[in-house]
Amino acid sequence: MLRLKFVDIKLMEEKKKKVMVFGVFDRLHPGHLDFLRQAREHGDELIVVVARDRVVMELKNKKPFHSET
């Protein structure tokens, strides 16, 4: 299960809209790339937050294929 969250951030000085997404993205596949492309269309900049190993264990109850260590 992949949990993703959109957060729109508008910077007062730069007037740019930033979009932040969060996900596991372990074994990046075309579905992930499509999601990231769609997210990018919602703003000027895209910030991608990749889940830490501990969070992956909590969300998926298994170790990620690509660990952070």
N, C-alpha and C positions, 0 to 999 in steps of 0.2 A: 504494500500500500504506500503510495507516494502522497505525502501531504504538502501542499504548496500554498503559499500565502502571498498575495499581492499587497504591497505597501507603496502608495504614491507619496512622494516627498517633493514639495515645491521649495526651491531655494529662493529666498527673498532677494538676494543680491544678483544672482545669475539668471533668474527667471527661467530656469531649466526644470523640467519635470523629470524626476528620477523614479524608476520603478524597481522595486526590490522583490526578488523571489527567493524562496527557500525550498530546498529539496535534498533528497539523498543523492540522486544523479550517479549512483554506482552503476558501472557498465553503461555509460552514456549511449543512447540509442536514438533512432530517428524521431521517436515520439518526444523525447526530451528536447531535441533540437527544434522541433516544431513548436513546442511549448515556449522555449526561450525566444524564438523568432516572434511569436505572437505577443509575448510579454513586452518585448522591445518596441513593438508598434504603439504601445500605450504611453511612451514617454521619449525624452531626449537621450537618456542614459539608462543602462540596465545594470543593476547590482545583483549578483548571484551569490547566495549564501549556501554553502554546502554543509550538510549535517555532519557533525562529529560522530565518531564511532559509537560513543555512548548513546547518542540520540538515535542512531540507526538501530541499535539493540532494543531501545524502548519502543520504536515505531514498528519495526519489522520482526523483532524477536530472533534476529540472526546477525552474525557478524557481516560487515560489508566485504565485498570481494576485494576492493582496493582500500586498505586501511590507512589511517593517517600516520602510522609509524613505519 
